[in-house]
Amino acid sequence: MLEVCIDSPESGLAAQAGGAERIELCSALIIGGLSPSPALYTALRNRGVTIPVRAMVRPRFGDFLYTDAEKDVMLEEARAWRAAGVEGVVTGALNPDGTLDADFLRAFMAASQGLRRTLHRAFDLTVDPFAALETAIDLGFDTILTSGQQSSARKGAALIAELQKRAAGRIEILVGAGVNADVIRELRPLTGCTSFHLSGKKTLASGMTYRREGVPMGLPGFDEFSIWQTDAALVGAAKRALLD
């Protein structure tokens, strides 16, 4: 399984052209990925993207300790995505002590009944990854996206391998964070995992010819005249590495 996270129709087309088997649909990948709009999903389908799509359900940037109001939004999004016809949804939520918020996630499972579900990298911030693994399985998640609780999958390879072993086929361990063709070749034999997640992005220059500098519209320090977009060639290289 090669999954590509994208936040634009152009990236979705590139992911499919490169051989991705599944898309994680987000907005704002530059800050880790937030909930996208249903209109973006419609645009993908209208432009010929046919591979399965799992939609992110993450209402804001930052930690995964959500208020009751934020949880209401997430449940409503889950119901909306079920109506929209996506293959699955991607989410996660934590308690203050670093355990999975099983009570809320159980409600989320009910709201998204009939869809596939991925537990995203909130998993990587849990206090006990092996307890979180069992909780995720008990809740009914199909997939855990993880870097092995490190800043990159390469650094977390030892834990990823142990998670794959303990999962014993009960749940898909999806390796993410810093993944490219070389990382796949390195980590596949080390971890035993055959599912990988990447953005495969390249940086494009904005088409703006008039540029007013010094008026930031978002996060400081980011070049707002650069565009991140999935590159079909990078996805294709990752796909070949997975099949080698």
C-alpha positions as CSV (number, residue, x, y, z in Angstrom):
1,M,0.0,0.0,0.0
2,L,1.3,3.4,-1.0
3,E,-0.7,6.3,0.4
4,V,0.0,9.9,-0.6
5,C,-1.3,12.9,1.5
6,I,-2.4,15.8,-0.7
7,D,-4.2,19.1,-0.3
8,S,-5.0,20.1,-3.9
9,P,-6.6,18.6,-7.1
10,E,-3.3,18.9,-8.9
11,S,-1.6,16.8,-6.2
12,G,-4.3,14.2,-6.3
13,L,-3.8,13.8,-10.0
14,A,-0.1,13.5,-9.6
15,A,-0.4,11.0,-6.8
16,Q,-2.6,8.8,-8.9
17,A,-0.4,9.2,-12.0
18,G,2.6,8.1,-9.9
19,G,1.0,4.9,-8.8
20,A,-0.5,5.8,-5.3
21,E,-3.1,3.3,-4.2
22,R,-4.8,5.6,-1.7
23,I,-5.0,9.3,-1.0
24,E,-5.2,11.0,2.4
25,L,-7.1,14.2,1.7
26,C,-6.2,17.2,3.8
27,S,-6.0,20.9,3.8
28,A,-3.0,22.9,5.0
29,L,-0.3,20.3,4.8
30,I,2.2,22.9,5.6
31,I,1.0,22.8,9.2
32,G,0.6,19.0,9.3
33,G,-2.8,18.6,7.6
34,L,-6.3,19.8,8.7
35,S,-9.8,18.8,7.6
36,P,-10.4,19.5,3.9
37,S,-13.6,20.7,2.4
38,P,-16.0,18.4,0.6
39,A,-15.6,20.6,-2.4
40,L,-12.0,19.5,-2.7
41,Y,-13.1,15.9,-2.7
42,T,-15.7,16.7,-5.4
43,A,-13.0,18.4,-7.5
44,L,-10.7,15.3,-7.3
45,R,-13.5,13.1,-8.6
46,N,-14.5,15.5,-11.3
47,R,-11.0,15.7,-12.6
48,G,-10.6,11.9,-12.8
49,V,-9.1,10.8,-9.5
50,T,-10.5,7.3,-9.0
51,I,-8.4,5.7,-6.3
52,P,-9.7,5.4,-2.7
53,V,-9.7,8.6,-0.6
54,R,-9.5,8.9,3.2
55,A,-10.4,12.4,4.5
56,M,-8.6,14.0,7.4
57,V,-10.8,15.0,10.4
58,R,-8.7,17.5,12.4
59,P,-10.3,20.8,13.2
60,R,-7.2,22.8,14.1
61,F,-3.5,23.0,14.2
62,G,-1.7,21.9,17.5
63,D,-2.3,19.2,20.0
64,F,-5.0,16.5,20.0
65,L,-6.7,17.4,23.3
66,Y,-10.0,18.7,22.0
67,T,-12.8,20.6,23.6
68,D,-16.4,19.4,23.6
69,A,-17.2,22.0,20.8
70,E,-14.3,20.7,18.7
71,K,-15.5,17.2,19.2
72,D,-18.9,18.1,18.0
73,V,-17.4,19.5,14.8
74,M,-15.4,16.3,14.3
75,L,-18.5,14.1,14.7
76,E,-20.4,16.2,12.2
77,E,-17.5,16.0,9.8
78,A,-17.4,12.3,10.1
79,R,-21.1,12.1,9.2
80,A,-20.6,14.5,6.3
81,W,-17.8,12.4,4.9
82,R,-19.8,9.3,5.1
83,A,-22.5,11.0,3.1
84,A,-20.0,12.2,0.6
85,G,-18.9,8.7,-0.2
86,V,-15.2,8.7,0.7
87,E,-13.5,5.3,1.5
88,G,-12.5,6.3,4.9
89,V,-11.6,9.0,7.5
90,V,-8.4,9.8,9.4
91,T,-8.5,11.1,12.9
92,G,-7.1,10.9,16.5
93,A,-7.7,12.4,19.9
94,L,-5.9,12.2,23.2
95,N,-6.6,12.6,26.9
96,P,-4.4,14.9,29.0
97,D,-2.4,12.0,30.3
98,G,-1.3,10.9,26.8
99,T,-3.7,8.0,26.4
100,L,-6.1,7.8,23.5
101,D,-9.5,9.4,24.2
102,A,-11.4,6.2,23.8
103,D,-14.7,7.6,24.8
104,F,-14.7,10.2,22.1
105,L,-13.1,7.9,19.5
106,R,-15.9,5.4,20.2
107,A,-18.4,8.0,19.4
108,F,-16.4,8.9,16.3
109,M,-16.6,5.3,15.1
110,A,-20.3,5.3,15.4
111,A,-20.6,8.6,13.4
112,S,-18.3,7.2,10.7
113,Q,-19.9,3.7,10.6
114,G,-19.3,2.0,7.3
115,L,-16.1,3.8,6.5
116,R,-12.5,2.7,6.9
117,R,-10.7,4.6,9.7
118,T,-7.0,5.5,10.2
119,L,-5.6,6.6,13.5
120,H,-3.2,9.4,12.6
121,R,0.0,10.5,14.2
122,A,-1.7,11.5,17.5
123,F,-0.6,7.9,18.1
124,D,3.0,9.1,18.1
125,L,2.2,11.3,21.1
126,T,0.7,8.6,23.3
127,V,2.4,7.7,26.5
128,D,2.4,3.9,25.8
129,P,2.4,2.9,22.2
130,F,1.6,-0.7,22.8
131,A,-1.4,0.1,25.0
132,A,-2.5,2.6,22.3
133,L,-2.1,-0.2,19.6
134,E,-4.5,-2.5,21.5
135,T,-7.0,0.4,22.2
136,A,-7.0,1.3,18.5
137,I,-7.7,-2.3,17.5
138,D,-10.4,-2.7,20.1
139,L,-12.0,0.5,18.8
140,G,-12.1,-0.8,15.3
141,F,-9.4,1.3,13.5
142,D,-8.2,-0.3,10.3
143,T,-4.9,1.6,10.1
144,I,-2.3,3.3,12.4
145,L,-0.2,6.0,10.8
146,T,3.1,6.2,12.7
147,S,6.7,7.3,12.6
148,G,7.5,5.1,15.6
149,Q,7.1,8.1,18.0
150,Q,10.1,9.9,16.5
151,S,10.5,12.9,14.2
152,S,11.0,10.6,11.2
153,A,10.2,7.0,10.4
154,R,13.8,6.3,9.9
155,K,14.5,7.3,13.5
156,G,11.5,5.3,14.7
157,A,12.3,2.1,12.8
158,A,12.8,-0.1,15.9
159,L,9.5,0.8,17.4
160,I,7.7,0.5,14.0
161,A,9.1,-3.1,13.7
162,E,7.8,-4.0,17.2
163,L,4.4,-2.5,16.4
164,Q,4.2,-4.5,13.2
165,K,5.1,-7.6,15.1
166,R,2.6,-7.1,17.8
167,A,-0.1,-6.0,15.4
168,A,0.1,-9.5,13.9
169,G,-2.1,-8.6,11.0
170,R,-4.9,-7.2,13.1
171,I,-4.4,-3.7,11.9
172,E,-2.4,-2.0,9.1
173,I,0.8,-0.3,10.3
174,L,1.3,2.6,7.9
175,V,4.8,4.1,8.0
176,G,5.0,7.9,7.6
177,A,7.2,11.0,8.2
178,G,10.1,11.6,6.0
179,V,9.3,8.7,3.7
180,N,10.7,8.5,0.2
181,A,11.9,5.8,-2.1
182,D,15.2,5.4,-0.3
183,V,13.5,5.2,3.1
184,I,11.1,2.6,1.8
185,R,14.0,0.4,0.6
186,E,15.7,0.8,4.0
187,L,12.7,0.3,6.2
188,R,10.7,-2.4,4.5
189,P,13.1,-5.2,5.4
190,L,13.9,-3.7,8.8
191,T,10.3,-3.3,9.9
192,G,8.4,-5.9,7.9
193,C,5.9,-3.2,6.9
194,T,4.5,-3.0,3.4
195,S,2.4,0.1,3.8
196,F,4.0,3.6,3.5
197,H,2.7,7.1,3.5
198,L,4.3,10.2,1.9
199,S,3.5,13.6,0.4
200,G,6.0,13.2,-2.5
201,K,6.1,17.0,-2.7
202,K,8.1,19.5,-4.7
203,T,8.2,23.2,-4.3
204,L,6.8,25.4,-7.1
205,A,7.2,29.1,-7.6
206,S,4.1,31.2,-7.4
207,G,2.8,32.7,-10.7
208,M,2.4,36.1,-9.0
209,T,4.5,38.8,-10.8
210,Y,3.4,41.5,-8.4
211,R,4.6,40.7,-4.9
212,R,4.0,42.9,-1.9
213,E,6.6,41.8,0.6
214,G,6.3,42.2,4.4
215,V,2.6,41.5,4.6
216,P,2.4,37.9,5.9
217,M,-0.9,36.0,5.6
218,G,-0.1,33.0,7.6
219,L,2.7,31.4,9.6
220,P,5.8,33.7,9.9
221,G,9.0,32.3,8.3
222,F,7.2,30.6,5.4
223,D,7.7,31.8,1.8
224,E,4.1,32.6,0.8
225,F,5.2,32.6,-2.9
226,S,6.1,29.0,-2.8
227,I,3.6,26.2,-3.4
228,W,3.9,22.6,-2.2
229,Q,2.6,20.1,-4.7
230,T,2.9,16.3,-5.1
231,D,5.3,15.2,-7.9
232,A,4.2,12.1,-9.9
233,A,7.9,11.2,-10.4
234,L,8.6,11.1,-6.7
235,V,5.5,9.0,-6.1
236,G,6.5,6.7,-8.9
237,A,10.0,6.2,-7.5
238,A,8.4,5.3,-4.1
239,K,6.1,2.9,-5.8
240,R,9.0,1.1,-7.6
241,A,10.9,0.9,-4.3
242,L,7.8,-0.7,-2.7
243,L,7.6,-3.3,-5.5
244,D,11.3,-4.1,-5.7
